[in-house]
Amino acid sequence: MTSAIEFRGVSRVYGDVRAVDDVSFAIEPGEFFAMLGPSGSGKTTSLRLVAGFDVPTSGQVLLDGADVSGVPPYERNVNTVFQDYALFPHMTVLENVAYGPRVRGTSRSERARRAREMLDLVQLGALGGRRPAQLSGGQRQRVALARALINHPKVLLLDEPLGALDLKLREEMQIELKSLQKKLGITFVYVTHDQGEALSMADRVAVFNKGRIEQVAAPRELYARPATAFVARFVGSANVADAALARALGLPQPFAIRAENVAVLGEAGPSPAGSHCAPGAVLAVQFHGAASRWQVKLDAGEVWSAMVTEEDSRALDGLAVGARVRLCWPRAAAVPLNEAGAF
């Protein structure tokens, strides 16, 4: 099956800056694919290369198997939803959604019919006569989605589309976006720096760092089996031991261990069977509701975290900042890291 999108050795260089550095990956038709990474990691530049807003310095960008590296945006069957919505303030909601068909010369009656259908799809059918300024942030985001989808693009590009929304609305829109994508069967490419968004919606996630991709995997695999130290730290909360720290702890290679897999125990007593332990001193205890985060300065020098449930925290009553403790984790829960690419 031909990939919906493929990068073959793509680089984009601005002067001395390699914004995208020899990147290769493929996105399948109908896939919800997330590009995740911090600011400046190359994810938005990669999205712009798909949209045609930028061109690669080297390599090939393919859509449906055809090289479109030099094809202008208006000749690509893709559309983009931006964080700021980019709605026309002087137009009604219905006119905003109908804008794409209007540019393509579709008749007034046909584009109005299609615009009403799209507004019904995003649950805004009753608001077609309003102006964007009369809508909430979530409603404006739905209008932007309807406008982007009305011409039935094969690929929808979403550039941090929920960044301007508050937490509760963002979580609601994540559910709606995933449902909409499944219903339409369109390939979604979603750029975000929010790991929660990427893990909750995407079929696969590409983690970007300094212009390169560190790992591409399904969310569960990415979380459970990070390939590098960067992925372990950026996706979820993980403690990372580089080669030197691993040796200090008596272990043969770099590894990562999730904070929720780490137990805090008193300084004395036997270690749990099948576990490895490291001594240290409590730096801070932060309450997070169902669990508390314990920050511990290991004797080996690093600061590690443990997420301790409220039930387990009761056994630690009386341990204050500065108290001597042991951090213990099951050996099987430690994930070996790719030493060459990890540090």
GUGUMAR-841987 format. One record per residue: residue number from 0; residue in one letter; chain; x, y, z negated of N, C-alpha, C in turn. Coordinates in steps of 0.05 Angstrom, whole numbers, always signed. Example, Ala and Ser with C-alpha at 12.3 -4.5 7.8 and 13.67 -1.06 7.14 Angstrom:
2
- seq; type; mol; n_X; n_Y; n_Z; ca_X; ca_Y; ca_Z; c_X; c_Y; c_Z
- 0; A; A; +264; -114; -156; +246; -90; -156; +264; -66; -156 $
- 1; S; A; +257; -45; -142; +273; -21; -143; +258; +1; -157 $
# end
This chain:
343
- seq; type; mol; n_X; n_Y; n_Z; ca_X; ca_Y; ca_Z; c_X; c_Y; c_Z
- 0; M; A; +17; -24; +0; +0; +0; +0; +18; +25; +0 $
- 1; T; A; +11; +44; +17; +26; +69; +19; +21; +86; -6 $
- 2; S; A; +43; +97; -17; +40; +114; -40; +26; +140; -33 $
- 3; A; A; +11; +151; -52; -2; +177; -48; +19; +199; -47 $
- 4; I; A; +39; +197; -64; +61; +216; -65; +87; +201; -70 $
- 5; E; A; +108; +209; -57; +134; +197; -62; +156; +218; -60 $
- 6; F; A; +174; +218; -79; +199; +234; -78; +222; +215; -72 $
- 7; R; A; +238; +222; -52; +262; +207; -46; +286; +224; -48 $
- 8; G; A; +300; +221; -71; +325; +236; -75; +321; +266; -73 $
- 9; V; A; +300; +276; -85; +293; +305; -82; +309; +322; -102 $
- 10; S; A; +321; +343; -92; +334; +363; -108; +324; +391; -100 $
- 11; R; A; +322; +409; -120; +316; +437; -114; +335; +454; -131 $
- 12; V; A; +351; +469; -116; +373; +484; -128; +368; +514; -125 $
- 13; Y; A; +370; +529; -147; +369; +558; -146; +396; +569; -156 $
- 14; G; A; +413; +576; -137; +439; +586; -145; +455; +564; -159 $
- 15; D; A; +461; +568; -185; +476; +548; -200; +458; +529; -216 $
- 16; V; A; +432; +534; -213; +412; +518; -229; +400; +496; -212 $
- 17; R; A; +403; +471; -222; +391; +448; -208; +364; +443; -223 $
- 18; A; A; +343; +456; -214; +317; +454; -226; +306; +425; -224 $
- 19; V; A; +310; +413; -201; +304; +385; -196; +329; +372; -185 $
- 20; D; A; +338; +350; -198; +364; +339; -191; +362; +310; -183 $
- 21; D; A; +361; +305; -157; +361; +278; -146; +339; +260; -158 $
- 22; V; A; +315; +269; -156; +292; +255; -168; +278; +238; -148 $
- 23; S; A; +272; +213; -156; +257; +194; -139; +236; +181; -156 $
- 24; F; A; +211; +180; -146; +189; +166; -158; +167; +163; -138 $
- 25; A; A; +147; +146; -144; +124; +143; -127; +98; +143; -144 $
- 26; I; A; +77; +155; -133; +51; +156; -147; +31; +141; -129 $
- 27; E; A; +16; +123; -141; -2; +107; -125; -29; +121; -121 $
- 28; P; A; -44; +114; -100; -70; +127; -95; -89; +121; -118 $
- 29; G; A; -103; +142; -127; -122; +139; -149; -110; +138; -177 $
- 30; E; A; -84; +143; -179; -70; +142; -204; -72; +169; -219 $
- 31; F; A; -74; +168; -245; -72; +192; -262; -43; +192; -272 $
- 32; F; A; -27; +210; -260; +2; +210; -265; +9; +236; -279 $
- 33; A; A; +23; +234; -302; +31; +258; -317; +60; +263; -315 $
- 34; M; A; +68; +288; -312; +95; +297; -313; +99; +311; -340 $
- 35; L; A; +114; +300; -357; +117; +310; -385; +146; +319; -390 $
- 36; G; A; +148; +342; -404; +175; +351; -411; +174; +379; -422 $
- 37; P; A; +196; +387; -434; +197; +415; -445; +200; +435; -422 $
- 38; S; A; +198; +461; -430; +201; +482; -410; +229; +480; -397 $
- 39; G; A; +229; +484; -371; +254; +483; -356; +264; +455; -349 $
- 40; S; A; +247; +435; -353; +256; +407; -348; +253; +399; -319 $
- 41; G; A; +239; +414; -303; +236; +407; -275; +208; +398; -267 $
- 42; K; A; +190; +395; -286; +164; +384; -280; +147; +402; -263 $
- 43; T; A; +146; +428; -269; +130; +447; -253; +142; +451; -226 $
- 44; T; A; +169; +452; -224; +181; +454; -198; +174; +430; -180 $
- 45; S; A; +173; +407; -192; +165; +383; -177; +136; +385; -167 $
- 46; L; A; +119; +396; -184; +91; +400; -176; +90; +420; -153 $
- 47; R; A; +105; +441; -154; +105; +461; -132; +116; +449; -106 $
- 48; L; A; +134; +430; -108; +144; +417; -84; +123; +399; -72 $
- 49; V; A; +105; +387; -88; +83; +371; -77; +63; +390; -64 $
- 50; A; A; +57; +412; -77; +37; +431; -67; +46; +445; -42 $
- 51; G; A; +73; +447; -38; +83; +462; -15; +90; +491; -21 $
- 52; F; A; +87; +499; -47; +95; +526; -55; +125; +530; -56 $
- 53; D; A; +139; +508; -55; +169; +509; -55; +178; +486; -36 $
- 54; V; A; +202; +487; -27; +213; +467; -9; +238; +455; -22 $
- 55; P; A; +243; +429; -18; +267; +417; -29; +293; +426; -16 $
- 56; T; A; +314; +429; -32; +340; +434; -22; +351; +410; -7 $
- 57; S; A; +344; +386; -18; +352; +361; -4; +332; +340; -12 $
- 58; G; A; +331; +318; +3; +312; +297; -2; +286; +301; +12 $
- 59; Q; A; +267; +282; +7; +242; +282; +21; +218; +281; +2 $
- 60; V; A; +198; +296; +8; +172; +294; -6; +152; +282; +14 $
- 61; L; A; +140; +260; +6; +121; +246; +24; +93; +246; +12 $
- 62; L; A; +73; +251; +29; +45; +248; +23; +33; +228; +42 $
- 63; D; A; +21; +207; +31; +10; +185; +47; +31; +174; +67 $
- 64; G; A; +56; +173; +59; +77; +162; +75; +89; +181; +95 $
- 65; A; A; +79; +205; +98; +89; +225; +117; +106; +246; +103 $
- 66; D; A; +129; +252; +114; +147; +272; +103; +134; +300; +107 $
- 67; V; A; +128; +313; +84; +115; +340; +86; +134; +362; +76 $
- 68; S; A; +160; +356; +74; +178; +375; +62; +177; +403; +74 $
- 69; G; A; +171; +404; +101; +169; +430; +114; +141; +438; +121 $
- 70; V; A; +121; +424; +111; +93; +430; +118; +82; +451; +99 $
- 71; P; A; +69; +472; +109; +59; +493; +91; +36; +483; +74 $
- 72; P; A; +30; +496; +51; +10; +487; +32; -17; +483; +45 $
- 73; Y; A; -26; +501; +62; -53; +499; +73; -57; +476; +92 $
- 74; E; A; -35; +463; +100; -37; +439; +117; -35; +413; +102 $
- 75; R; A; -33; +415; +75; -31; +391; +59; -58; +386; +46 $
- 76; N; A; -66; +361; +44; -92; +354; +33; -90; +351; +2 $
- 77; V; A; -80; +373; -10; -78; +374; -39; -90; +401; -49 $
- 78; N; A; -97; +402; -74; -106; +427; -86; -95; +429; -114 $
- 79; T; A; -94; +454; -125; -81; +458; -150; -100; +473; -169 $
- 80; V; A; -99; +465; -195; -113; +479; -216; -92; +490; -235 $
- 81; F; A; -94; +516; -240; -73; +530; -256; -83; +535; -284 $
- 82; Q; A; -65; +541; -302; -72; +546; -330; -89; +571; -332 $
- 83; D; A; -85; +591; -315; -101; +616; -318; -126; +616; -301 $
- 84; Y; A; -133; +593; -290; -158; +588; -275; -158; +601; -247 $
- 85; A; A; -147; +626; -245; -146; +640; -219; -173; +643; -206 $
- 86; L; A; -194; +649; -221; -220; +653; -210; -223; +682; -200 $
- 87; F; A; -240; +687; -181; -245; +714; -171; -266; +727; -189 $
- 88; P; A; -258; +749; -203; -276; +760; -223; -301; +774; -211 $
- 89; H; A; -299; +783; -186; -322; +797; -173; -342; +777; -161 $
- 90; M; A; -336; +752; -160; -354; +732; -148; -369; +717; -170 $
- 91; T; A; -392; +707; -164; -407; +690; -182; -393; +663; -184 $
- 92; V; A; -402; +647; -203; -391; +620; -206; -396; +604; -180 $
- 93; L; A; -420; +606; -169; -426; +591; -145; -409; +600; -122 $
- 94; E; A; -404; +627; -119; -388; +637; -98; -359; +629; -101 $
- 95; N; A; -349; +627; -126; -322; +618; -131; -318; +589; -121 $
- 96; V; A; -337; +573; -128; -335; +544; -121; -337; +541; -91 $
- 97; A; A; -354; +557; -78; -359; +555; -49; -337; +568; -32 $
- 98; Y; A; -317; +580; -45; -297; +595; -31; -281; +578; -11 $
- 99; G; A; -273; +553; -19; -258; +536; -1; -272; +530; +25 $
- 100; P; A; -297; +519; +23; -312; +514; +48; -317; +540; +64 $
- 101; R; A; -320; +562; +51; -324; +588; +65; -300; +594; +82 $
- 102; V; A; -276; +590; +71; -251; +596; +86; -249; +577; +110 $
- 103; R; A; -259; +552; +107; -258; +533; +129; -281; +536; +150 $
- 104; G; A; -298; +557; +146; -318; +563; +165; -344; +547; +162 $
- 105; T; A; -348; +534; +139; -372; +519; +134; -396; +538; +132 $
- 106; S; A; -419; +530; +142; -443; +547; +141; -451; +554; +113 $
- 107; R; A; -464; +577; +110; -472; +587; +84; -489; +567; +69 $
- 108; S; A; -509; +554; +82; -527; +536; +69; -512; +510; +60 $
- 109; E; A; -494; +501; +77; -479; +476; +71; -460; +481; +47 $
- 110; R; A; -445; +504; +48; -426; +508; +26; -440; +513; +0 $
- 111; A; A; -464; +526; +1; -480; +530; -24; -489; +503; -35 $
- 112; R; A; -497; +485; -17; -506; +459; -26; -484; +443; -39 $
- 113; R; A; -460; +444; -26; -437; +429; -37; -428; +442; -63 $
- 114; A; A; -429; +468; -65; -421; +482; -90; -439; +474; -113 $
- 115; R; A; -465; +473; -107; -484; +465; -128; -479; +436; -137 $
- 116; E; A; -472; +419; -118; -466; +391; -125; -442; +390; -143 $
- 117; M; A; -421; +405; -137; -397; +405; -153; -402; +417; -181 $
- 118; L; A; -419; +438; -183; -425; +449; -209; -441; +429; -226 $
- 119; D; A; -458; +414; -213; -473; +393; -227; -453; +371; -238 $
- 120; L; A; -433; +365; -221; -413; +345; -229; -398; +353; -254 $
- 121; V; A; -392; +379; -257; -377; +389; -280; -396; +400; -301 $
- 122; Q; A; -422; +394; -299; -442; +401; -319; -446; +431; -323 $
- 123; L; A; -445; +446; -300; -449; +475; -301; -470; +483; -281 $
- 124; G; A; -488; +465; -274; -507; +471; -253; -525; +495; -259 $
- 125; A; A; -529; +501; -284; -547; +523; -291; -533; +550; -292 $
- 126; L; A; -507; +551; -288; -492; +575; -292; -481; +587; -266 $
- 127; G; A; -491; +578; -243; -481; +587; -217; -482; +617; -212 $
- 128; G; A; -501; +631; -225; -505; +659; -220; -488; +677; -238 $
- 129; R; A; -474; +665; -257; -458; +682; -275; -430; +689; -263 $
- 130; R; A; -418; +709; -275; -391; +717; -268; -371; +703; -287 $
- 131; P; A; -346; +699; -278; -327; +685; -296; -324; +698; -323 $
- 132; A; A; -326; +724; -325; -323; +738; -351; -346; +731; -371 $
- 133; Q; A; -367; +720; -360; -390; +712; -378; -388; +683; -387 $
- 134; L; A; -366; +670; -381; -363; +642; -388; -342; +638; -410 $
- 135; S; A; -344; +616; -424; -323; +609; -444; -299; +598; -429 $
- 136; G; A; -277; +594; -444; -253; +584; -432; -257; +556; -420 $
- 137; G; A; -271; +539; -434; -276; +512; -424; -294; +513; -399 $
- 138; Q; A; -313; +531; -398; -330; +533; -375; -315; +543; -351 $
- 139; R; A; -297; +563; -355; -280; +573; -333; -262; +550; -322 $
- 140; Q; A; -253; +534; -340; -236; +512; -331; -252; +492; -314 $
- 141; R; A; -277; +487; -321; -294; +470; -305; -299; +482; -277 $
- 142; V; A; -303; +508; -276; -307; +522; -251; -282; +519; -233 $
- 143; A; A; -259; +522; -245; -234; +519; -230; -231; +491; -219 $
- 144; L; A; -239; +471; -235; -239; +443; -226; -258; +439; -203 $
- 145; A; A; -282; +450; -205; -302; +446; -184; -292; +459; -158 $
- 146; R; A; -280; +483; -160; -270; +497; -136; -248; +481; -123 $
- 147; A; A; -231; +469; -140; -208; +453; -129; -217; +427; -116 $
- 148; L; A; -240; +416; -125; -249; +390; -116; -268; +391; -93 $
- 149; I; A; -279; +414; -87; -302; +416; -68; -293; +408; -39 $
- 150; N; A; -268; +411; -32; -259; +403; -5; -248; +375; -5 $
- 151; H; A; -253; +360; -26; -246; +331; -28; -216; +326; -22 $
- 152; P; A; -198; +339; -37; -170; +334; -32; -163; +305; -40 $
- 153; K; A; -142; +294; -27; -133; +268; -35; -118; +269; -61 $
- 154; V; A; -106; +292; -67; -89; +295; -91; -97; +321; -105 $
- 155; L; A; -102; +320; -131; -107; +344; -147; -84; +348; -165 $
- 156; L; A; -72; +372; -163; -49; +379; -180; -59; +397; -202 $
- 157; L; A; -51; +391; -227; -60; +406; -250; -36; +416; -266 $
- 158; D; A; -32; +442; -267; -9; +454; -279; -16; +465; -307 $
- 159; E; A; -12; +450; -328; -18; +457; -355; -46; +469; -357 $
- 160; P; A; -67; +456; -346; -93; +468; -343; -108; +473; -370 $
- 161; L; A; -100; +460; -391; -114; +463; -417; -98; +480; -437 $
- 162; G; A; -76; +491; -428; -58; +505; -446; -71; +529; -460 $
- 163; A; A; -91; +542; -448; -103; +566; -459; -127; +560; -478 $
- 164; L; A; -133; +534; -481; -157; +527; -497; -149; +520; -525 $
- 165; D; A; -168; +523; -544; -162; +516; -572; -162; +485; -574 $
- 166; L; A; -152; +475; -597; -147; +447; -600; -172; +430; -595 $
- 167; K; A; -194; +437; -608; -218; +421; -606; -228; +420; -577 $
- 168; L; A; -229; +443; -563; -238; +444; -536; -218; +429; -517 $
- 169; R; A; -193; +431; -524; -173; +417; -508; -177; +387; -509 $
- 170; E; A; -183; +377; -533; -188; +348; -536; -213; +339; -521 $
- 171; E; A; -234; +356; -522; -259; +350; -507; -254; +349; -477 $
- 172; M; A; -238; +369; -467; -232; +370; -439; -215; +347; -429 $
- 173; Q; A; -198; +337; -447; -181; +314; -440; -199; +290; -433 $
- 174; I; A; -220; +286; -449; -239; +264; -444; -254; +269; -418 $
- 175; E; A; -263; +293; -414; -278; +300; -390; -261; +297; -365 $
- 176; L; A; -236; +306; -366; -218; +304; -343; -213; +274; -335 $
- 177; K; A; -208; +258; -355; -203; +230; -349; -228; +217; -338 $
- 178; S; A; -251; +223; -349; -276; +212; -338; -281; +221; -310 $
- 179; L; A; -276; +246; -304; -280; +257; -277; -262; +244; -257 $
- 180; Q; A; -237; +240; -265; -217; +227; -247; -225; +199; -240 $
- 181; K; A; -235; +184; -260; -243; +157; -256; -268; +156; -237 $
- 182; K; A; -286; +175; -241; -310; +176; -225; -304; +182; -196 $
- 183; L; A; -285; +201; -191; -279; +209; -164; -259; +191; -150 $
- 184; G; A; -241; +178; -166; -220; +162; -154; -198; +177; -140 $
- 185; I; A; -196; +203; -146; -175; +220; -134; -149; +217; -150 $
- 186; T; A; -127; +219; -136; -101; +220; -149; -98; +246; -164 $
- 187; F; A; -93; +244; -190; -88; +268; -207; -58; +268; -214 $
- 188; V; A; -45; +291; -211; -18; +295; -220; -19; +318; -241 $
- 189; Y; A; -12; +312; -265; -18; +330; -288; +9; +338; -301 $
- 190; V; A; +15; +364; -301; +39; +374; -314; +32; +384; -342 $
- 191; T; A; +48; +376; -361; +44; +385; -389; +69; +382; -405 $
- 192; H; A; +71; +398; -426; +92; +394; -446; +81; +381; -471 $
- 193; D; A; +55; +375; -471; +41; +364; -494; +40; +334; -492 $
- 194; Q; A; +54; +320; -508; +56; +291; -507; +28; +278; -512 $
- 195; G; A; +12; +290; -529; -14; +279; -535; -32; +279; -510 $
- 196; E; A; -31; +300; -494; -46; +301; -469; -37; +279; -450 $
- 197; A; A; -11; +277; -447; +0; +257; -428; -7; +229; -437 $
- 198; L; A; -4; +222; -462; -8; +195; -471; -38; +188; -471 $
- 199; S; A; -55; +207; -476; -84; +201; -478; -98; +198; -451 $
- 200; M; A; -87; +211; -430; -101; +211; -404; -87; +195; -382 $
- 201; A; A; -61; +195; -382; -47; +185; -358; -46; +155; -356 $
- 202; D; A; -46; +144; -332; -40; +116; -327; -10; +111; -330 $
- 203; R; A; +6; +130; -320; +35; +129; -324; +45; +158; -329 $
- 204; V; A; +68; +159; -343; +80; +184; -350; +109; +185; -341 $
- 205; A; A; +117; +207; -328; +145; +211; -322; +156; +232; -342 $
- 206; V; A; +176; +225; -357; +188; +244; -376; +212; +258; -363 $
- 207; F; A; +210; +284; -361; +230; +301; -348; +249; +313; -369 $
- 208; N; A; +274; +316; -362; +294; +329; -379; +317; +339; -362 $
- 209; K; A; +321; +365; -362; +343; +378; -348; +343; +370; -318 $
- 210; G; A; +319; +371; -306; +317; +366; -277; +316; +338; -268 $
- 211; R; A; +319; +319; -287; +319; +291; -281; +296; +276; -295 $
- 212; I; A; +290; +253; -286; +270; +236; -299; +284; +216; -317 $
- 213; E; A; +278; +217; -343; +290; +199; -362; +277; +171; -362 $
- 214; Q; A; +250; +171; -358; +235; +145; -358; +208; +150; -345 $
- 215; V; A; +198; +130; -331; +171; +129; -321; +158; +103; -331 $
- 216; A; A; +136; +106; -345; +123; +82; -356; +95; +88; -364 $
- 217; A; A; +79; +67; -369; +53; +70; -381; +55; +81; -409 $
- 218; P; A; +35; +96; -419; +37; +109; -445; +45; +90; -468 $
- 219; R; A; +33; +67; -470; +40; +49; -492; +69; +39; -490 $
- 220; E; A; +78; +33; -466; +106; +25; -463; +125; +47; -469 $
- 221; L; A; +118; +71; -460; +135; +94; -465; +138; +99; -495 $
- 222; Y; A; +116; +96; -510; +117; +101; -538; +131; +78; -553 $
- 223; A; A; +125; +53; -545; +136; +30; -559; +165; +24; -551 $
- 224; R; A; +172; +30; -526; +198; +22; -515; +212; +45; -501 $
- 225; P; A; +218; +67; -516; +232; +89; -503; +259; +80; -493 $
- 226; A; A; +267; +89; -469; +292; +80; -458; +316; +96; -468 $
- 227; T; A; +312; +122; -475; +334; +139; -483; +327; +154; -509 $
- 228; A; A; +347; +166; -520; +343; +181; -545; +325; +205; -540 $
- 229; F; A; +327; +217; -517; +310; +240; -511; +280; +232; -510 $
- 230; V; A; +274; +210; -497; +246; +200; -496; +237; +193; -524 $
- 231; A; A; +253; +180; -539; +245; +172; -566; +238; +196; -583 $
- 232; R; A; +254; +217; -581; +249; +241; -597; +226; +258; -586 $
- 233; F; A; +223; +259; -559; +203; +277; -548; +175; +265; -548 $
- 234; V; A; +173; +239; -545; +147; +225; -544; +143; +212; -572 $
- 235; G; A; +126; +225; -588; +122; +215; -615; +144; +223; -634 $
- 236; S; A; +143; +213; -657; +163; +220; -678; +181; +196; -682 $
- 237; A; A; +205; +197; -673; +224; +174; -676; +250; +183; -688 $
- 238; N; A; +261; +166; -704; +288; +169; -715; +307; +156; -695 $
- 239; V; A; +329; +169; -689; +348; +159; -669; +375; +156; -682 $
- 240; A; A; +387; +133; -678; +415; +127; -686; +432; +126; -662 $
- 241; D; A; +451; +145; -659; +470; +143; -637; +491; +121; -644 $
- 242; A; A; +510; +117; -627; +529; +95; -631; +544; +98; -657 $
- 243; A; A; +551; +122; -665; +567; +126; -689; +549; +120; -714 $
- 244; L; A; +525; +130; -714; +507; +125; -737; +500; +95; -738 $
- 245; A; A; +495; +83; -715; +489; +54; -715; +512; +38; -728 $
- 246; R; A; +537; +46; -721; +559; +32; -733; +561; +37; -763 $
- 247; A; A; +555; +61; -772; +555; +68; -800; +534; +52; -816 $
- 248; L; A; +512; +45; -802; +491; +29; -814; +495; -1; -811 $
- 249; G; A; +518; -8; -799; +524; -36; -795; +510; -49; -773 $
- 250; L; A; +501; -33; -753; +486; -44; -730; +502; -40; -704 $
- 251; P; A; +498; -58; -684; +517; -59; -662; +512; -38; -640 $
- 252; Q; A; +489; -26; -638; +484; -8; -615; +464; +14; -622 $
- 253; P; A; +462; +35; -606; +443; +56; -612; +414; +45; -611 $
- 254; F; A; +397; +58; -628; +370; +48; -629; +351; +71; -638 $
- 255; A; A; +325; +67; -635; +305; +85; -645; +285; +70; -662 $
- 256; I; A; +274; +83; -682; +254; +71; -699; +233; +92; -705 $
- 257; R; A; +208; +85; -699; +186; +104; -704; +182; +109; -734 $
- 258; A; A; +175; +134; -740; +172; +142; -768; +151; +125; -782 $
- 259; E; A; +130; +117; -768; +109; +101; -781; +118; +72; -787 $
- 260; N; A; +141; +64; -776; +152; +38; -781; +173; +38; -804 $
- 261; V; A; +177; +61; -815; +197; +64; -836; +183; +66; -863 $
- 262; A; A; +192; +51; -883; +182; +51; -910; +201; +66; -928 $
- 263; V; A; +190; +80; -948; +206; +93; -969; +205; +76; -994 $
- 264; L; A; +228; +68; -1004; +229; +51; -1028; +248; +64; -1048 $
- 265; G; A; +244; +57; -1073; +262; +67; -1094; +290; +57; -1089 $
- 266; E; A; +309; +70; -1103; +337; +64; -1099; +344; +36; -1106 $
- 267; A; A; +331; +25; -1127; +338; -2; -1137; +318; -23; -1126 $
- 268; G; A; +325; -48; -1128; +307; -69; -1120; +316; -83; -1094 $
- 269; P; A; +305; -106; -1089; +313; -121; -1065; +301; -109; -1039 $
- 270; S; A; +315; -113; -1018; +305; -103; -992; +284; -123; -981 $
- 271; P; A; +263; -113; -967; +243; -131; -955; +256; -151; -936 $
- 272; A; A; +246; -175; -935; +257; -195; -917; +255; -185; -888 $
- 273; G; A; +276; -190; -872; +276; -183; -844; +279; -153; -839 $
- 274; S; A; +287; -138; -859; +289; -109; -856; +318; -100; -859 $
- 275; H; A; +322; -76; -849; +348; -62; -853; +342; -37; -869 $
- 276; C; A; +360; -29; -887; +355; -6; -904; +379; +13; -903 $
- 277; A; A; +374; +38; -908; +395; +59; -909; +389; +77; -933 $
- 278; P; A; +408; +82; -950; +403; +99; -974; +405; +129; -966 $
- 279; G; A; +391; +145; -982; +392; +174; -978; +378; +188; -1000 $
- 280; A; A; +374; +215; -996; +361; +232; -1016; +337; +246; -1003 $
- 281; V; A; +315; +250; -1018; +291; +263; -1008; +297; +292; -1004 $
- 282; L; A; +291; +302; -979; +293; +330; -973; +266; +345; -976 $
- 283; A; A; +245; +332; -967; +218; +345; -968; +197; +323; -964 $
- 284; V; A; +173; +330; -975; +149; +313; -971; +127; +331; -961 $
- 285; Q; A; +117; +325; -938; +96; +342; -925; +70; +326; -923 $
- 286; F; A; +49; +337; -934; +23; +324; -934; +9; +328; -907 $
- 287; H; A; +0; +306; -895; -14; +308; -869; -41; +294; -869 $
- 288; G; A; -54; +293; -892; -80; +281; -894; -78; +251; -900 $
- 289; A; A; -82; +235; -879; -82; +206; -884; -54; +195; -889 $
- 290; A; A; -34; +211; -884; -6; +203; -888; +11; +227; -895 $
- 291; S; A; +34; +222; -907; +53; +244; -913; +79; +238; -899 $
- 292; R; A; +92; +259; -891; +118; +256; -878; +140; +261; -899 $
- 293; W; A; +157; +240; -902; +179; +242; -920; +204; +247; -904 $
- 294; Q; A; +218; +269; -910; +244; +275; -897; +266; +267; -916 $
- 295; V; A; +284; +250; -906; +305; +239; -923; +332; +244; -909 $
- 296; K; A; +351; +255; -925; +379; +258; -915; +394; +232; -921 $
- 297; L; A; +400; +218; -900; +415; +193; -904; +444; +198; -913 $
- 298; D; A; +454; +180; -928; +482; +182; -937; +500; +182; -912 $
- 299; A; A; +491; +170; -891; +507; +170; -866; +507; +196; -851 $
- 300; G; A; +490; +216; -861; +491; +243; -850; +467; +253; -836 $
- 301; E; A; +450; +236; -824; +427; +244; -809; +403; +249; -827 $
- 302; V; A; +384; +265; -817; +358; +269; -830; +338; +252; -815 $
- 303; W; A; +325; +233; -829; +305; +216; -817; +278; +221; -830 $
- 304; S; A; +257; +212; -816; +230; +215; -826; +216; +189; -830 $
- 305; A; A; +198; +188; -849; +180; +165; -853; +152; +175; -857 $
- 306; M; A; +133; +163; -842; +105; +169; -847; +93; +149; -867 $
- 307; V; A; +85; +159; -890; +77; +142; -912; +47; +146; -917 $
- 308; T; A; +31; +125; -916; +2; +127; -921; -3; +136; -950 $
- 309; E; A; -27; +147; -954; -34; +156; -981; -33; +133; -1001 $
- 310; E; A; -41; +109; -992; -41; +86; -1010; -12; +79; -1018 $
- 311; D; A; +6; +79; -999; +34; +73; -1005; +48; +96; -1021 $
- 312; S; A; +38; +120; -1017; +50; +143; -1031; +46; +141; -1061 $
- 313; R; A; +24; +128; -1069; +19; +126; -1098; +41; +111; -1112 $
- 314; A; A; +54; +92; -1098; +76; +77; -1110; +101; +94; -1113 $
- 315; L; A; +101; +117; -1100; +125; +135; -1100; +121; +159; -1119 $
- 316; D; A; +99; +159; -1134; +94; +181; -1152; +118; +185; -1171 $
- 317; G; A; +125; +210; -1175; +148; +216; -1192; +173; +220; -1177 $
- 318; L; A; +174; +212; -1151; +198; +218; -1135; +196; +246; -1124 $
- 319; A; A; +214; +263; -1132; +214; +291; -1123; +237; +296; -1104 $
- 320; V; A; +238; +321; -1093; +260; +329; -1076; +287; +324; -1091 $
- 321; G; A; +305; +311; -1077; +331; +304; -1089; +333; +276; -1100 $
- 322; A; A; +309; +262; -1102; +309; +235; -1113; +324; +216; -1094 $
- 323; R; A; +337; +196; -1105; +351; +176; -1088; +330; +155; -1080 $
- 324; V; A; +330; +148; -1054; +311; +129; -1043; +326; +112; -1022 $
- 325; R; A; +312; +92; -1012; +321; +77; -989; +300; +78; -967 $
- 326; L; A; +308; +82; -942; +291; +79; -919; +295; +51; -908 $
- 327; C; A; +273; +36; -905; +275; +9; -895; +256; +5; -871 $
- 328; W; A; +265; -11; -852; +249; -16; -828; +253; -44; -819 $
- 329; P; A; +233; -56; -807; +236; -84; -797; +256; -84; -774 $
- 330; R; A; +274; -103; -774; +294; -104; -753; +281; -106; -725 $
- 331; A; A; +258; -120; -724; +244; -124; -698; +232; -98; -688 $
- 332; A; A; +228; -78; -705; +216; -53; -696; +236; -33; -685 $
- 333; A; A; +262; -39; -688; +283; -22; -677; +285; -26; -647 $
- 334; V; A; +284; -4; -632; +285; -6; -602; +313; +1; -593 $
- 335; P; A; +327; -17; -580; +353; -11; -569; +351; +11; -548 $
- 336; L; A; +370; +29; -547; +370; +51; -528; +392; +47; -507 $
- 337; N; A; +387; +58; -484; +406; +58; -462; +429; +77; -470 $
- 338; E; A; +451; +67; -480; +472; +84; -490; +483; +103; -469 $
- 339; A; A; +486; +93; -445; +498; +110; -424; +481; +134; -418 $
- 340; G; A; +454; +131; -419; +437; +153; -412; +424; +167; -436 $
- 341; A; A; +432; +158; -460; +417; +167; -484; +429; +193; -496 $
- 342; F; A; +455; +197; -493; +467; +219; -508; +486; +235; -491 $
# end
